């Protein structure tokens, strides 16, 4: 049952990044919020990870220099969430963040 508890916490974390993107970066991720309502946090994260291209939200947060608020960064930066994802999914997150120079700029966050 511990797994279910972590999934529920992850759902809360996904809603939190929507709220933080809005309050801290002035970005209203409407499509992301709709996905959360339709699929909850974990499934939404997996849909976004398996997309061939980065989401519009990812790009919008990159433009605002707030990649730390992307689904990929939240997952990758917190080992607590790693058991919810496959090694391949974590690697997609890492590669995507690397492609957008997240790690090079991490000290600026």
C-alpha positions, 0 to 999 in steps of 0.5 A: 500500500506504500506505493499507493501513498507515493502515487497520491503524493505524486498527484499532489506534487503535479498539481503543485507545479501547476500552481507554482508555474502560475504564481512564480512564472506567470504561466497558466498550464491549462492543458496540463491541468486538464490532463491532471483532471482526466488522468491524475498525476502519474499517468499524465507524467507518463503521457508527457514523458512518452511524447515524441516532442516536449510539451508546450508547457515545457517550452514555455517554462524553458523560455521563462528559465524555469525548467525546474517546474517541468514534470521532467525536472520534478521527477528527475530531481527527487529520488522519492519519485524514481520508483514510480518510473522505469529506468527508460522513463527517467533517462528520457527526463534526464536527456530532455533536461540535458538537451535544454541545458538544465544541468549547466544552469542548475546553479542559477535556480 
